[in-house]
Amino acid sequence: MIKAFLENGRLTSLFIALLIVAGLGAISSLPRTEDPHITNRFASVITQYPGASAERVEALVTEVLENQLRRLEDLKLVQSTSRPGISVIQLELKDTVVDTDPVWSRARDLIADSKFLLPEAAQNGVLDDQLGYASTAILGIVWADNSPVRVDILNRYAKELQSRLRLLNGTDFAKLYGAPEEEILVELDGNKISELHLTPAGIAAILANADSKISAGEINNNQFRGLSGGFW
């Protein structure tokens, strides 16, 4: 019967045509979206511990957080990396988990509860569970000039790019990673501060209050009475 079917060219062509038409009809009727939402089963816990060696980060931060997070019954895998100044813990949920939001919420609670077990400088752990999106773009800003790299300028350009990307239609979120923190180095002249009867702690307090925002004055009339904002 199969041999007779194959030898009949018209019948074979008709059967193939029917398959093609049925396939095209099925494709046109399948439900689909441009950017389907993917159930995210992965997350990262990132904790900064400035100035600490990898060994101290492992002992004082990573192990503490791992012990807390392993209390989650829905965890399938826990992996960690301890480097000088930073701890990164990768989490993966079991395939049986359908609603992941309550699990990640519980993980954040465990991280918050474990803060008193961590050094004061390492009480900044953040859980990032926004890793499972269908369409993601990673952009990097590079210093292309021959002059010395100005990380402060790169940081400002990155923030400007982040603000513009947020305005694009279809953008869910835009995050900035690796941004340097700007700082001002103040060198003290021991003789000068002695003449002025100042101390390093006193100078630090003066600098901390240099940008304090206080009221510029008070407005009183029949309709309004209050403080006027300003900078001093």
Secondary structure as UniProt FT lines:
FT   HELIX           2..7
FT   HELIX           9..29
FT   STRAND          42..48
FT   TURN            50..51
FT   HELIX           54..57
FT   HELIX           58..62
FT   HELIX           63..69
FT   TURN            70..71
FT   TURN            73..74
FT   STRAND          75..83
FT   TURN            84..85
FT   STRAND          86..93
FT   TURN            95..96
FT   HELIX           101..113
FT   HELIX           115..117
FT   HELIX           120..122
FT   STRAND          126..128
FT   HELIX           151..166
FT   TURN            169..170
FT   HELIX           190..195
FT   TURN            196..197
FT   HELIX           200..208
FT   TURN            209..211
FT   STRAND          217..220
FT   STRAND          225..228
//
